[in-house]
Amino acid sequence: MTMPLKMLESFMDKRISLLLKDNRILEGKLVGYDDYMNMVLEDTEERTEEMTRKLGTVILRGNNVVRMSLIG
């Protein structure tokens, strides 16, 4: 089993997809994180079934994340 902080370390400077508790999907480049799994994403896009919206740089609380994966 992969530990979450090790996974975040391997995802640094790569594009990732995050599923949030409210069923939104954020996609962006992971540029930072802390021990609480709070993350900083750059060039972020929010995706829902109806739309895609550019957000730019986002600071995200780790407890809102349900799933994370690499893009591509």
C-alpha positions as CSV (number, residue, x, y, z in Angstrom):
1,M,0.0,0.0,0.0
2,T,1.3,3.4,-0.9
3,M,1.4,6.0,1.8
4,P,-0.4,9.3,0.9
5,L,2.6,11.6,1.5
6,K,4.9,9.4,-0.5
7,M,2.3,9.4,-3.3
8,L,2.1,13.3,-3.2
9,E,5.9,13.4,-3.3
10,S,5.9,11.3,-6.5
11,F,3.2,13.5,-8.0
12,M,5.2,16.8,-7.5
13,D,5.4,18.9,-10.7
14,K,3.0,16.6,-12.6
15,R,-0.6,17.1,-13.6
16,I,-3.0,15.4,-11.3
17,S,-6.8,14.9,-11.1
18,L,-8.6,15.3,-7.8
19,L,-12.1,14.2,-7.0
20,L,-13.6,16.4,-4.3
21,K,-16.3,15.5,-1.7
22,D,-18.8,17.6,-3.6
23,N,-18.2,15.6,-6.8
24,R,-16.2,18.4,-8.6
25,I,-13.0,17.4,-10.3
26,L,-9.9,19.6,-10.2
27,E,-7.1,19.1,-12.6
28,G,-3.8,20.9,-12.3
29,K,0.0,20.8,-11.7
30,L,0.9,19.9,-8.1
31,V,3.5,22.4,-6.9
32,G,3.3,22.0,-3.2
33,Y,1.8,20.2,-0.2
34,D,2.2,19.8,3.6
35,D,1.9,17.1,6.2
36,Y,-1.9,17.6,6.3
37,M,-2.2,16.9,2.6
38,N,-3.1,20.5,1.8
39,M,-2.1,21.1,-1.7
40,V,-1.1,23.9,-4.1
41,L,-2.1,23.4,-7.7
42,E,-1.2,25.6,-10.7
43,D,-2.9,25.9,-14.0
44,T,-6.0,24.4,-12.4
45,E,-9.3,23.6,-14.1
46,E,-12.5,22.7,-12.4
47,R,-14.6,20.2,-14.3
48,T,-18.2,19.3,-13.7
49,E,-20.6,17.5,-16.0
50,E,-21.9,20.8,-17.3
51,M,-18.7,22.9,-17.7
52,T,-15.0,23.4,-17.5
53,R,-13.7,26.5,-15.8
54,K,-10.1,27.8,-15.5
55,L,-9.1,28.7,-11.9
56,G,-5.4,29.3,-12.1
57,T,-3.5,28.7,-8.8
58,V,-5.5,26.9,-6.1
59,I,-4.8,26.1,-2.4
60,L,-6.8,23.1,-1.4
61,R,-7.5,21.6,2.0
62,G,-6.5,17.9,2.0
63,N,-9.7,16.8,3.8
64,N,-11.8,17.7,0.8
65,V,-10.1,15.1,-1.5
66,V,-11.7,11.7,-2.1
67,R,-9.4,10.5,-4.9
68,M,-6.2,11.6,-6.7
69,S,-4.6,10.3,-9.8
70,L,-2.0,11.2,-12.4
71,I,-3.2,12.6,-15.7
72,G,-1.7,10.9,-18.8
